[in-house]
């Protein structure tokens, strides 16, 4: 006879410890199951008489059936100390997606755990040997050996699919919490129909087979075990009940059948972990429960204010049945509210299949009484007439501040020095800040090089970076928009290129080292295109004549290739610009 375990639930943890709470991380629904592989880095069970040495790599073998398909794979590694967060898995560099720290209060010693989604790697590799290397805590364990808490290890949790399985719901919870006395986990909102093959799995660290003082695992107050590896009085004893290993030394990858400890008709269950002496850290908890329930969820994907003056708004939302083990039945009710006013209600026309979704879009006029700010709320199964795996994702809402048309702001023009050919570099960030300060409400500011670009929303200017003008003068257009592209005001300002005084060096050295070989005046060539320069020696003799069409002076005597002697030379620079007088000065030339 086949049994089913219909269930919706929430884990609530009662905690009296340091560390990170073990909380719901991921849910899966379908014809699925889970397993774990991994290995310790300890050579023997830690203890005061044990050798204080530890490995930096170890291996384990994955051996799924050919009909199994990997859905997800998660790598956890842990050890004594603050953490080695750079390891390798089959010679691939691994950095954690998340990490955890726990503290042993009696010694103030830290312990770490880390997590990495390795689905891509495990899916690609499949069955075979997995080696975790460069997990090195050898530099810290001397301090931990003194109280027998020196350890390191790794595990891969694998969720896999097989068409022959019954429909299951798998839930993964993780964090890092130690169990000094008792850790109590309450499962609420259960609807147990049948309980065949229900099981719970654990990934725990630092458990010692030789320590079993008040060490137990209870479901609804009933002591459970999984003999011969996991006796009821020594739950954390260095074993892997997935592979029947008993030599993991200070880590446990175990599962327990719980079908005899949950009764048909139960609406809640309690998981209790105790340890009177052994310092045990829970990293991961996994549950597999036979269930055939939908999981209706609704998500407001986007909204668009299609008319500022017409109070018109368009809403897009998605109704899904993901992480479910049954169809969402036809006639399930969907309701849409603006504040407390019902805008729309309808029943879905057909069953929504497992892992399927439907998208909806509608446009409505916001009542004047609800402007300018209001909340749009979408609800599926508002009366909770459909029993689901998770009732907590049936509502989504978004707060909307309905925009008013921005005012046009007068923007100061910007000038900058000519870098040549009437090109310059402009800092537009100050103009951006000026506009932000001058608007009464939040707006989105976008800069464009032409009015056509503004209207087509193309070629935007990023004000976080310097901008090079494309003409002189150039008009820049600013779009001040609210939440809709159809609701904006236009402002404009000019970029002007100005000829600035050139910057003249006081020395150069044409000695062939490739550095400062020429008398180079910054801000001169291609800017003052009609400039002329005369350079004299101390006797008043001309040694160089230059203009925009001739090379810069490299120290050579006029009309020769001979380099003049080192010394001070005098110049007259004619910019031939009505805004500037001739510039007299000197430059030192050193060979």
MOKA-V471062 format. One record per pair of residues at least 12 apart in sequence whose ideal C-beta (glycine too) atoms are under 7 Angstrom apart, sorted by sequence separation. I is the first residue (numbers start at 1). J is the second residue. If there is no record, write none. Layout:
BEGIN
I|J, I|J
END
This chain:
BEGIN
42|54, 43|55, 100|112, 229|241, 238|250, 303|315, 333|345, 334|346, 414|426, 448|460, 449|461, 572|584, 11|24, 41|54, 99|112, 100|113, 238|251, 239|252, 240|253, 241|254, 242|255, 381|394, 432|445, 447|460, 448|461, 477|490, 478|491, 533|546, 545|558, 41|55, 75|89, 85|99, 99|113, 238|252, 241|255, 302|316, 333|347, 334|348, 380|394, 446|460, 447|461, 478|492, 543|557, 544|558, 571|585, 41|56, 99|114, 137|152, 157|172, 226|241, 229|244, 239|254, 300|315, 301|316, 319|334, 332|347, 379|394, 477|492, 505|520, 532|547, 543|558, 83|99, 216|232, 236|252, 301|317, 331|347, 332|348, 379|395, 447|463, 476|492, 531|547, 542|558, 570|586, 571|587, 41|58, 98|115, 135|152, 216|233, 229|246, 300|317, 301|318, 331|348, 414|431, 475|492, 476|493, 504|521, 531|548, 569|586, 40|58, 96|114, 97|115, 215|233, 217|235, 299|317, 330|348, 344|362, 377|395, 378|396, 535|553, 568|586, 569|587, 39|58, 75|94, 96|115, 97|116, 135|154, 215|234, 216|235, 298|317, 299|318, 330|349, 428|447, 475|494, 476|495, 502|521, 503|522, 529|548, 39|59, 96|116, 97|117, 215|235, 330|350, 377|397, 411|431, 474|494, 502|522, 503|523, 568|588, 569|589, 39|60, 212|233, 215|236, 298|319, 330|351, 343|364, 376|397, 449|470, 473|494, 474|495, 502|523, 543|564, 38|60, 94|116, 132|154, 212|234, 329|351, 375|397, 376|398, 473|495, 502|524, 567|589, 37|60, 297|320, 328|351, 454|477, 473|496, 500|523, 525|548, 566|589, 37|61, 230|254, 327|351, 328|352, 375|399, 376|400, 411|435, 472|496, 566|590, 37|62, 209|234, 296|321, 297|322, 327|352, 454|479, 472|497, 564|589, 566|591, 130|156, 295|321, 327|353, 341|367, 374|400, 409|435, 451|477, 469|495, 543|569, 294|321, 295|322, 327|354, 373|400, 449|476, 450|477, 537|564, 82|110, 209|237, 226|254, 295|323, 326|354, 338|366, 373|401, 457|485, 469|497, 499|527, 563|591, 81|110, 83|112, 85|114, 89|118, 92|121, 207|236, 209|238, 226|255, 295|324, 325|354, 341|370, 372|401, 373|402, 409|438, 447|476, 448|477, 499|528, 538|567, 82|112, 207|237, 226|256, 294|324, 324|354, 372|402, 538|568, 80|111, 81|112, 83|114, 207|238, 226|257, 293|324, 321|352, 339|370, 371|402, 432|463, 447|478, 448|479, 89|121, 204|236, 224|256, 293|325, 294|326, 296|328, 321|353, 338|370, 520|552, 537|569, 78|111, 79|112, 292|325, 293|326, 294|327, 319|352, 321|354, 322|355, 406|439, 428|461, 445|478, 446|479, 519|552, 536|569, 78|112, 122|156, 224|258, 291|325, 292|326, 294|328, 321|355, 429|463, 518|552, 519|553, 535|569, 536|570, 555|589, 78|113, 90|125, 109|144, 321|356, 339|374, 428|463, 429|464, 445|480, 446|481, 518|553, 122|158, 296|332, 338|374, 339|375, 366|402, 454|490, 518|554, 535|571, 76|113, 77|114, 224|261, 320|357, 406|443, 443|480, 444|481, 517|554, 534|571, 118|156, 319|357, 338|376, 443|481, 533|571, 534|572, 32|71, 76|115, 217|256, 219|258, 222|261, 236|275, 318|357, 319|358, 427|466, 428|467, 443|482, 90|130, 107|147, 109|149, 337|377, 426|466, 533|573, 74|115, 75|116, 89|130, 90|131, 220|261, 318|359, 319|360, 425|466, 426|467, 439|480, 208|250, 219|261, 220|262, 236|278, 336|378, 531|573, 532|574, 28|71, 74|117, 75|118, 89|132, 207|250, 316|359, 317|360, 425|468, 426|469, 435|478, 531|574, 74|118, 206|250, 236|280, 335|379, 510|554, 531|575, 532|576, 73|118, 87|132, 88|133, 104|149, 205|250, 207|252, 316|361, 423|468, 424|469, 510|555, 531|576, 73|119, 87|133, 88|134, 157|203, 205|251, 334|380, 423|469, 530|576, 72|119, 87|134, 204|251, 314|361, 315|362, 335|382, 528|575, 86|134, 87|135, 155|203, 204|252, 332|380, 333|381, 528|576, 73|122, 220|269, 221|270, 314|363, 332|381, 333|382, 528|577, 202|252, 203|253, 219|269, 220|270, 313|363, 422|472, 84|135, 312|363, 313|364, 70|122, 84|136, 153|205, 202|254, 219|271, 70|123, 84|137, 201|254, 312|365, 313|366, 510|563, 151|205, 201|255, 218|272, 311|365, 332|386, 77|132, 151|206, 200|255, 311|366, 79|135, 81|137, 199|255, 200|256, 217|273, 80|137, 149|206, 199|256, 306|363, 329|386, 77|135, 79|137, 199|257, 200|258, 216|274, 81|140, 115|174, 199|258, 215|274, 80|140, 198|258, 214|274, 215|275, 311|371, 80|141, 198|259, 214|275, 215|276, 315|376, 317|378, 319|380, 197|259, 214|276, 431|493, 64|127, 113|176, 196|259, 213|276, 215|278, 63|127, 80|144, 195|259, 198|262, 213|277, 62|127, 324|389, 62|128, 211|277, 323|389, 61|128, 195|262, 211|278, 411|478, 61|129, 62|130, 519|587, 80|149, 195|264, 426|495, 59|129, 60|130, 80|150, 192|262, 194|264, 208|278, 59|130, 80|151, 192|263, 193|264, 207|278, 59|131, 79|151, 80|152, 192|264, 79|152, 192|265, 206|279, 207|280, 303|376, 424|497, 57|131, 58|132, 78|152, 102|176, 192|266, 206|280, 406|480, 57|132, 78|153, 100|175, 101|176, 102|177, 206|281, 422|497, 57|133, 100|176, 102|178, 190|266, 191|267, 204|280, 205|281, 300|376, 406|482, 56|133, 77|154, 190|267, 204|281, 56|134, 57|135, 76|154, 190|268, 204|282, 205|283, 300|378, 499|577, 56|135, 75|154, 76|155, 190|269, 204|283, 403|482, 414|493, 418|497, 501|580, 508|587, 20|100, 56|136, 188|268, 202|282, 203|283, 298|378, 403|483, 411|491, 413|493, 418|498, 507|587, 511|591, 19|100, 75|156, 187|268, 203|284, 298|379, 408|489, 412|493, 413|494, 414|495, 415|496, 416|497, 417|498, 418|499, 504|585, 506|587, 507|588, 508|589, 509|590, 510|591, 56|138, 74|156, 186|268, 187|269, 298|380, 405|487, 406|488, 407|489, 408|490, 409|491, 411|493, 416|498, 418|500, 505|587, 506|588, 509|591, 19|102, 54|137, 73|156, 74|157, 202|285, 406|489, 408|491, 413|496, 415|498, 417|500, 507|590, 18|102, 54|138, 186|270, 187|271, 296|380, 403|487, 405|489, 18|103, 73|158, 185|270, 200|285, 201|286, 296|381, 184|270, 185|271, 18|105, 54|141, 72|159, 200|287, 70|158, 71|159, 184|272, 52|141, 71|160, 199|288, 52|142, 70|160, 71|161, 182|272, 183|273, 198|288, 296|386, 69|160, 182|273, 198|289, 68|160, 69|161, 182|274, 198|290, 294|386, 296|388, 37|130, 52|145, 181|274, 197|290, 295|388, 41|135, 68|162, 179|273, 196|290, 293|387, 294|388, 295|389, 67|162, 179|274, 180|275, 293|388, 295|390, 303|398, 308|403, 54|150, 64|160, 179|275, 194|290, 293|389, 297|393, 298|394, 300|396, 65|162, 153|250, 297|394, 298|395, 299|396, 303|400, 305|402, 308|405, 52|150, 54|152, 153|251, 155|253, 291|389, 296|394, 298|396, 300|398, 305|403, 151|250, 183|282, 48|148, 47|148, 178|279, 179|280, 46|148, 178|280, 46|149, 178|281, 179|282, 46|150, 177|281, 46|151, 176|281, 177|282, 420|525, 421|526, 417|523, 420|526, 176|283, 420|527, 42|151, 174|283, 418|527, 174|284, 41|152, 173|284, 41|153, 172|284, 173|285, 40|153, 39|153, 172|286, 38|153, 39|154, 38|154, 170|286, 171|287, 38|155, 170|287, 38|156, 170|288, 36|155, 37|156, 36|156, 168|288, 169|289, 36|157, 168|289, 168|290, 169|291, 34|157, 35|158, 168|291, 34|158, 166|290, 167|291, 34|159, 167|292, 32|159, 33|160, 76|203, 78|205, 157|284, 32|160, 32|161, 157|286, 31|161, 149|279, 28|159, 30|161, 31|162, 31|163, 33|165, 32|165, 31|165, 31|166, 33|168, 31|167, 32|168, 34|170, 30|167, 32|170, 29|169, 28|170, 27|171, 26|172, 24|171, 25|172, 25|173, 24|173, 25|174, 23|173, 22|173, 22|174, 23|175, 22|175, 21|175, 20|175, 22|177, 19|175, 20|176, 21|177, 169|325, 19|176, 168|325, 19|177, 167|325, 19|178, 17|177, 17|178, 7|169, 11|173, 15|177, 46|208, 17|180, 45|208, 47|210, 2|166, 45|209, 36|201, 45|210, 34|201, 36|203, 14|184, 111|281, 113|283, 13|185, 11|185, 12|186, 308|482, 104|279, 11|187, 12|188, 308|484, 9|187, 10|188, 305|483, 306|484, 9|188, 10|189, 102|281, 305|484, 307|486, 308|487, 9|189, 304|484, 306|486, 8|189, 9|190, 305|487, 7|190, 8|191, 7|191, 6|191, 7|192, 5|192, 6|193, 5|193, 4|193, 5|194, 4|194, 5|195, 3|194, 5|196, 3|195, 3|196, 5|198, 45|238, 2|196, 191|387, 45|249, 46|250, 44|249, 45|250, 78|283, 36|242, 35|242, 42|249, 76|283, 40|248, 42|250, 76|284, 40|249, 40|250, 40|251, 38|253, 36|253, 169|389, 34|286, 34|288, 33|288, 22|282, 22|285, 29|295, 7|289, 5|289, 7|291, 5|290, 6|291, 8|293, 4|290, 5|291, 6|292, 3|290, 4|291, 6|293, 4|292, 29|323, 28|323, 29|324, 30|325, 27|323, 29|325, 30|354, 29|354, 29|389, 8|388, 8|389, 8|390, 8|391
END
